[in-house]
Amino acid sequence: MTNRKSTARLKAGHRHAVVLEQHARHAHLDVCPPELGKVRDRSHGSIRRILERLAPAGPVTRTQQQSARFRITT
């Protein structure tokens, strides 16, 4: 049993949009996957995978390797 609210699964394209939308609200900050996961009630692992996929394409930039922090590219 978990304390986490149950959330409906999002389709692949929607997950990317949700992450970018939340990240864009704080474009001036470096954020880590657990922070975004907590706000969106999603697993930080899935958020991290999305951010790592988006980084080479350009919408986000990885700013720290060790603690996996990202910033939206403006």
Legacy VTK file of the C-alpha trace (Angstrom):
# vtk DataFile Version 3.0
C-alpha trace
ASCII
DATASET POLYDATA
POINTS 74 float
0.000 0.000 0.000
1.311 3.450 -0.846
0.453 6.942 0.283
0.781 8.260 -3.242
-2.393 9.317 -4.997
-3.246 7.213 -7.979
-2.746 9.114 -11.206
-3.882 8.168 -14.652
-1.188 7.162 -17.093
-0.352 9.736 -19.718
0.397 8.927 -23.328
4.011 9.400 -24.384
3.544 12.717 -26.166
1.517 14.099 -23.299
4.211 13.266 -20.749
6.718 15.425 -22.605
4.238 18.298 -22.840
3.407 18.115 -19.122
7.088 18.176 -18.144
7.887 21.086 -20.477
4.836 23.023 -19.303
5.777 22.693 -15.639
9.429 23.405 -16.355
8.554 26.524 -18.397
6.808 28.028 -15.380
10.206 28.116 -13.676
12.434 28.749 -16.693
14.881 30.830 -14.685
15.602 27.947 -12.278
17.564 24.741 -12.547
15.297 21.921 -11.456
15.853 18.264 -10.710
13.525 15.387 -11.608
12.355 14.757 -8.008
11.207 18.391 -7.732
9.181 18.172 -10.942
7.914 14.719 -10.028
6.626 15.913 -6.685
4.783 18.860 -8.250
3.236 16.753 -11.028
2.663 13.661 -8.840
4.761 11.532 -11.179
7.766 9.319 -10.565
11.071 11.164 -10.678
12.499 8.323 -12.774
10.020 8.914 -15.573
10.582 12.684 -15.362
14.349 12.162 -15.534
14.056 9.922 -18.601
11.907 12.530 -20.354
14.358 15.333 -19.536
17.322 13.230 -20.699
15.528 12.546 -24.003
14.661 16.210 -24.484
18.153 17.558 -23.690
19.867 16.471 -26.954
16.950 17.843 -28.975
17.305 21.278 -27.375
14.183 22.152 -25.337
16.102 21.639 -22.080
19.748 21.816 -21.079
21.384 19.638 -18.476
23.183 22.031 -16.133
24.681 19.547 -13.659
25.705 15.981 -14.338
26.037 14.682 -10.805
22.687 15.791 -9.404
20.880 15.760 -12.776
19.630 19.336 -12.829
18.021 20.802 -15.935
17.002 24.232 -17.209
14.576 24.977 -20.003
16.258 26.437 -23.086
14.898 29.829 -24.025
LINES 1 75
74 0 1 2 3 4 5 6 7 8 9 10 11 12 13 14 15 16 17 18 19 20 21 22 23 24 25 26 27 28 29 30 31 32 33 34 35 36 37 38 39 40 41 42 43 44 45 46 47 48 49 50 51 52 53 54 55 56 57 58 59 60 61 62 63 64 65 66 67 68 69 70 71 72 73
